[in-house]
Amino acid sequence: MGIKRSIVLASVWAATLVFAASAFAIELPPAPPGAFEASTGCGCHGEFRDQWARTMHSQAITDPLYQYKLAKGNEETDGAIGDFCETCHSPAAAMWGELGRDPGDFSPAALEGVTCDVCHQITGHTEPVGNVSLEWTPDGTKRGGLTDSFSPVHATEFSEVHTSAEFCGSCHQVIHPVNDLVLEGTYTEWLNSPYADEGITCQDCHMTPGPGVTKPNPGRVAAGAPEREHVYIMTFAGGNAGLGDAELAEERLQAAAEMEVIAPDVVAPGEGTSVGVRITNVGAGHYLPTGLTDVRRMWVELVATGPDGESFEVGRREFHTVFHDADGNYPAEIWFAEGVESDDRIPPRESVEEMWDVTMPDGALELSATLYYRSAPEEMAEAAGVDIPTTTMTQASGTVFTSAEDADAEARPAEPVDEVAEGLDPLLLVTIIVVLIAVVGVGVYYFTKSRRS
């Protein structure tokens, strides 16, 4: 994309956004000063506060990757996208009129991004779900999913919206404010999945211990509160192993997919054949990967090792979204995106296959497949000044033989082995047998001699 064309596109985009923002973006109503307190005021919920502090919610506005992308977007659109992005990443800043400032100048609660009090003073949501389609009543009453909550410190109230996927989807569904293109579709991915049909919500997986739905989870919601059969936790674990809780992120990533190698059992030397992988989304109620999927990276590599011990890459496939701009150029940044060029991610409980051609060597071919994940490309992480690890999600292996006899031999159960005998030196074994015979012989001699006498 040429410099002149970039400037024109940025100007058109910015002008269009100013004109269309009121039609597509949710404008949050102002909140009185001090309406939201920082997490330091949530001392009665210390365990939950500590859980939240390790999440990406607590870093929503300070995340270096987000700040890098925001700065780039503002530069290329003459500052047009800043308020749109920051409204989701710090609703308190939006309601207090602090957007556009350096985050260091935000109020304490606004600097905490998606902080406790911002979520617990939500009272509803609007339609369509997305682009911060939430409603607040910032009156100091703390709202949640308990019908019988009580606190001697503040007013409490049951909130049905807190028990719904729409509560999460209101921010985890991002729609282009000019052309309605879905940029992040985690909510609709769930809505159209078997998980929604079965009544499994975002909270059931991302706010319970371990991968998947782990309920009930007994516990207390505050110091001195009664023991309850089930309480949701504030880990919000996702796939960010670099900036979030690495242990929880890796745990979920490694439970998200299953993989198997697809290959014939026998191929004659010199003949061509197809080998590949089948990957199934077994653990995520949304696509793999999800979120800002032009940035997320999930890929599979299939490596073969021949009879000479040399390894080579058979093939590689990436799973992510590629956007194109108004002229069909791709990949396009989300602010210039006009459509989806490709999207080969894996829906919930569905599988994808990828096959590659190989020529069979003169001996068995060992195949090894690995599925990897990164929350951001290496070049983006380097530019943002952060270290983002590559997580191994799952692995699989298989073997192609050159003859049915070799395949049968590999599949045939091993003959039982006397482990004691196998572990002994042959000479030592012979010595032990000779000694035993001698001992028995001596015993028989003296026994016979005593009977005669």
N, C-alpha and C positions, 0 to 999 in steps of 0.2 A: 504494500500500500504506500503510494507516494506521499510526501510531506504535505503538498497542497491539498490532495484529496483527503488526507487525515484531518486537516484543519477545517475543510468544508463539512465533512461528516460530523466532526465535533460540534461545529457551530449549528448545523441543522438539528443535531440530536439535542443540544442544549436548549435551543429555541423551542423545539417541539415539547421537550420535557416541561419547560416553564408553562407552556400552554396547556399541556395535558395532565400535569401532576394532580390537579384537583379531581380529575375524572378517574384516575387509576390508583393513586396512592391514598392510604388512610392518613388523614391528618389528626393527630392526637390532640385532645383538648388540653388547655393549660391546667397545671396543677399548682396549688398554693406552695409557697416555699416551705421546705421541711416536711412535705407530705410523705416522702419516702425516707426512711432512715437507713443508714449503712448497716452492714451485717454485724458490726460490733455491738449493735443494740439487741442482737438475738441470742443473748447469753443463755437463756433457758433451754435453747435448742442447740447446745454446743456441738453435739455429735453431728447433727445435720449441717450445721454451719461449716464444720471442718470438711465434711464430704463435699459440699458445694464449692468450697475454696479451691479444691483440686480439679474442678471441672472447667470446660470451655465457656460455660455460662459466666463464670466469674472473670474470664478474660475476654469477654465478647468485644469490648471496645479497645483493649490494649494488646490483643493478639498481634504479634509482629507480621504474620502472614496477611491478616485482615488489613492492617495499616498500610502494608506495602501495596496491596491490591487497590485499596481506597485512594492512596496517593496517585497511583498510576491512572485510575479512572478519572479522578478529578483533573489531572493534568491533560488527559486526552479529550475531556468534555467541558473544559473551561469551568470546572467546579460544579457541574450540573448534578452529578449523582450523589454528592456528599450527604445531603440531608436524607435522601431516600434510603441510603445504606445505614446511616447512623440511627435512624428512628428505630430500626429493629435491634441494633446492637447496643443501644442505650435508650430505652423508652423514657427514663426519667429525664435525661438530657433534653429529649424532644419536648416533654411537657413543661420543662423549666426554661425553655428558650436558650439552651446552651449549645445547640448544634453549631458546627462551624468553628468552634474554638479548638485549641490544642487540648487533647484529653487531660493533660496535666492541670488545666484550668477548670475542669469539671468539678461539680460538687462531689463530696465523698460517695454518696449513693449512686450518682450518675457514672462515676468512674468505675464502679463495680459492674457495669454492664447489665446483664440480666440478673439482678440481685434479688434477694429474698423478698423484700417488701414490695418490689415492683410486681412480682408474681402473685403475692398473697393479698393484693388489693384489687385484683381483676374481678369483675362481676359478670362478664359475659363476652360474647363475640358477635361479630356481624357477618354477613354473607356478601360476596363469596369469601371462603376461608383463604387467607394469605395476606402478605404485605402488612403484617401487624394488625390484623382484623380483630382487635380486642377492645373491650370497654373497661374503664376503670372508675371506681368510686373511691378516691383517695381521702377517706375520712378517718383513717387509723384503725379501722376494723380489719382483723386478719381473717382471711377466708381460705377454706380448704375443703377437703373431701369428707370430713367427719361430721356426722349429724348431731353428735352430742358433745362437741368440744366446749371447753371452759378454760378461761385463764383469769387469774387474779390481777394480771398486769395490763391486759388490753381486751377490748371487745373481740369476740369471735363469731363466726357465722358460717354455716354450711354453704358451699358453692357447687352446684352441679357441674358447671363448666370445668372445674378442676378435675373432674373424673372422666373427661372426654378427650378424644384424640384431637378435637378441634382446638383445645387449649394449646396443644403443642404445634399443631399444624398452622396456626395463625402466624407464626414466625417461620416455620419450616416448610413453607410454600411461598416461594418468591416468584413474582410475576413481573415481567418487564413493564414499567409504568407507561410506556408509550404504545407498544404494539401487542401487549397481552401474551407474549411468548413466555412459557414457563421456563424459568432459569434454574430453579430448584423445585423438584416435585415430590419431595419425601411424603407429604401428606396424601396426595392423590395416588402415589404408588401404593401406600397402605390401604387407602379407601377402596381401591380396585383389586385388593388381594384377598386370599382366603382368610387371612388374619382378621380383617374387618368383619367378614361373614361370621366368624367364630366368636366375635366380641372381644378379641384380644387387642388392647389399646397400646399406645406408645408407652404409657406409664407401667404397664404390666411387664415389659421387657427392660426398659431403660431406668426404671426406678425400683427394681427388685434385685436381690443379690445374684450374681452369676449370670451366664448367658441364658437367654430364653425367659420363660415365665416361671418364676420361683415363688409361688404363693402356697399357703400363707407365710408371712414373714413376721413372727411375733415380735413385739417390742413396745417401747414407749415413745411418744412424740415429744416429750419434754421432761425435764428433771422433775420428779415428783408426780408425774402423770400416771394414770393407771396402765397396767399391762393390757395390751390389745392383741387380738388374734392376728391382725395383719396391719403393718404400717409400711408405707412407701418410703424409700430412702432417697437422698438427694445426690446420688452419684452421677446420674444422667450419662452413663458411660456410652461412648461412641467409638470411633475408630482412630482418634487422634493420639497416637502413642508418643508423639514428640512433645506436645505442649500440654496435653491432658494427663490423666492418670494412666501411665504406661501399662501397668499390670492389668488394670481393668480393660483397657483398650485392646491389648493383645489377646486377652481371654475371650473377648467377644469376636474379634476378627478370626481367631482360630476355631471358633464354633460356628462360623457363618456359612461355610461351604464344605462340600465333599467333592472329591475328584477321583476319577479312575482313568487308567490308560486304556485306550482302545487300540488293539493290534491283533493280527492273526497269530495263531500258535506256531505255524510252520510256514516258512517261505524258502524256496530253493536258492542257493547262492547265485548272485548275479541278477536275480529277478527283482522287479520293482514292486512296491507295495505301499499301502497307505497306513499310517499310524497317527494317533492323535489322543485327544483327551475329551472327557465328558465332565463338565463342572455343574454342580447342582447347588442352588441357593437353598440351604436347609435350615438356616438359623436367623434370617433377617426378614422382618415383616415389610420390607421395602426392597427396592432394587439393590443389587451389588454392582458397583458402589452406589452411594446416594449422596445427597447434599449438593455442593457446588461441583458438579461432576465433570466440568471441563478442566478442573484443577485436580481433583482426586485421581489417583492412579492405581489401578488393579491390573495385573498382567500375569500370564502364564508362560512358562518356558519349558520346552520339552527337549531333553538332552539324551543322546544315545552314546553308548560305549560299545565299541566293537571288540572282536576277539583279540586284537592287538593291544587292548587297554587304552587306546586313544579315544577321547570323547569329542563330540561335536554337537552344536545346536541344530536340532531338527526344525524347530519353529518357535515363534513367539506371537502372542496375541494380546492386545490391550483392550480393556473394557472401560470405556468412558464416553462422554458426550462431546461432540464437535459441533460448534455453531458456525453458521455462515452469515455474512453481512448482506446488505441490500443488493449488492452486485454479484452475490454467489461466491465471494472469496471466503476461504476458510483456512485455518481456524480463525474465528473472529472473537474478540473480547466480548464479554456479556453486554457491555453498554452499546456495542455496535451490532449485536446479534439481531437478526431478522427471522431466522429459522434454524432448524436442526439439520445439519449435514449428515450426521450419523449418530446412532445411539445403540450400542450393542451390549448394554448392561444386562444383568440377569434378574428377571422378576422373581418374586417370592415363590418358592417351591417349584421352580422351573429349572430346566437344564439347557446348556448350550454345548455344542460339540465343535471341535476344530480339528481338521485332518491335514497332514502333510505327506508328501511323497518321499520315499527313501529307496535306495537300492541295497538289497541284502548282501552283506559281506560273506566271506567263507568261514562262518562260525556264528555263534549266538550273538544277538544284538540286545543289550540291556538298555531299557528305556526308563528314564526318571523325569517326572513332571513336578514342577513347583509353582504354586500360586502365591504371588506376592502382592503387598499393598503399601502404598505411601499416601499420606494425606496431602502432599504437595510434591510437585516435581523438584528434582535436585537443584535446577537452576533458579527456581523461584525461592526455595528455602535459602539458598546461598545469598540471593539478592536481599532477602529479608533479614539475614543475619541469624538464622536459627538452624539447628541441627534436627532434621526430620529422619527418623530411622525407617528402614525397610523391614516390614513384618512378614514373616513366612506364615501364610494362612493355613495351607495344607499341602501335602505331598502325596504322590502315588508312583508306583513302579510296575514294570512288566517286562517280559522276555519274549523275543521271537527266536525260534530255533530253526535250524536248517534241515532237520529231519524229525519224523514222527518218533523215532527211537529216542532221540535226545529229549524231546518233550515228555515222552512217557517216563523216561528215567528220572527227570526232574520232578514229575508229579507223583512218582511211586514212593510210598512210605518207606522210610529208612528201616533197615533190619535192626531188631533190638540188639543192643550191645551190653555186654557185662561191663558196667562202668568200673567195677573194682579191678577186673582183670585187664581192662583196656588201659588203666592208669599205671600198671606195673611194668617194670623193665622185664623183658623176656628171660634174661639170665637169673634175675632175682626170683621170678616166678618158678623156674626150674629148681632153684636152690630150696625154696620153701616146700615144694612138693617132695623133694628128696628127704629133707629133714622130717617132714610129716610121716613119710613111709618108715624112716628109721625109728622114729619115736614109737610108731605103732608096732613095728617089729620087736623092739626091745620090750614093750609092754606085753606082747603075746608070749615072748620067751620066758619072762619071769612069772607070768601067770601060769604057764604050763609047768614050769619047774616047781612052783609052790604046790600044785595039785598032786604031783608025783610024790613029793615028800610028805 
